[in-house]
């Protein structure tokens, strides 16, 4: 798997190892993001609903939430996957 930012490899080596160990057919793609407390991700849409999205937070700000479409906000929990289409 290609890693574009060496800081991700350094900070999340075990996570990257698990993704790689799953094999090339396990994921269409996998991305790791570092979001600092107070970060706001603007509403956005993907190109289609043809695949599921999964977010697995590794470290969580206690005030962090996620909203998908018109659904109520969901609180993040470390290591707990949020899956939606």
N, C-alpha and C positions, 0 to 999 in steps of 0.2 A: 504494500500500500504506500502510495506517495504521501509524504508529509511536507507541506509547503512552509511550515513554520517550526523551526527547531525547538522553540520554547514548548510547543505542544508535546513533542517527543520526549523532552526532558521531564515535564510535569506529569504527563499521563502515559508513561511507558507501559504500565500494566494494562491500561484500557486498550491501547493500540495493539498490544500483544494478543489480547482476547479477540479483538476484531479480526486480526490477521489469522488467528488459529481457527476461526469459524469457517474459513475457506473462501474462495473467490465467488462462490454462488450464493453466499449467505446474505449479502447486502447489495443493493443497487449502488448505493454509496453511503459512506459514513463520514460525518464531519464532527469535529470537536471545536467548540467555541469557548472562549474565555470572556464572560460577561462580568463586569465589575459592579459592585453594589450601586444602585441608582440608575443603571442602564435601562433605557426604554427602547424596545424594539417596536418600530412602527408597524401598524397593521399591514399585512401583505398576503398575497395568494400565490400558491405554486402554479405551475403550468397545467396541472390536472389533478383529479382525485383518483387517479389510477393506481395509486400506491398508498400504503399506510405510512404515517410519520410517527416516529418514536423519539421521545426525548428522555434521556436518563441523566438527571443532574448528579454530579459528583460532590460538589460543595454548594451549599445553599444559603443565601441570605434569608434570614427568618421572615422578611417582609416580601419576598419574591412571589409573584403570582403569574399565571398564564391564562389568557382568555383565547378561546377558539370560536370564531364567528360570534353568534349572539349568546353562546353558553355562558353560565356564570363563571367567574374567575375560580381557578383551581390553585391551591397552594402547592408549591414544590415540596418534595420530601427527598432527602439524599438517598440515592440508589433506587428510588421507586420510579418505574417507567410510566410515562404518560404517552398513550398511543391514540392517534386520531387520524381521520382521513380528510 
